[in-house]
C-alpha cells in the first residue's frame, strides 16, 4: 500500500496538482471565474479524468500486482477495464484532469502544460516504455500493442487470448 501511495504522490499528484499550481503562482496568475460553458466542461473533464486515473491505478495494484511507477511496475500485463480499449488510459486520465484545470482556471498556461505533458509522454512511450513492456511481457504485449491503439480508444474491447 505504501508503494502504491508513494507512486501516486510522486507522479500524477505532482503533474496534476503541484506543477500546475507552481506554473500559475510563478506566472502571476489571477483567478477569473470561467463562463458557465467552461465551468461545465471543466467539471465533466475533471470527473472523467479522476475516474479513469483512479480506476487504472487500482487495476495496476490489484491485477498487475505493481504500481504506475517505473521503479515498481506491474508484474502482470494489465489488459482489463479501459486497457481493453486503449493502451494508455492512465495518462489519458491525467490529460483530462489537466485539461479540466485549463477550463476551470481559464489559464492558457495550463493548456501549454497539457501539450507538453502529452508530447513528453508520447516520446517516452515510444522510446522507452514500449521496449520495456516487450522485454517484460514478450509476445503478449506485442499482440496487445498490435490490437489496441495508444491514444484513440477502440470501439470494442480487446481480449488477450
Helices and strands as residue ranges (DSSP letters): H 2-10, H 12-13, I 14-18, H 19-26, H 36-62, G 70-72, G 81-84, H 89-105, H 108-124, I 125-129, H 130-147
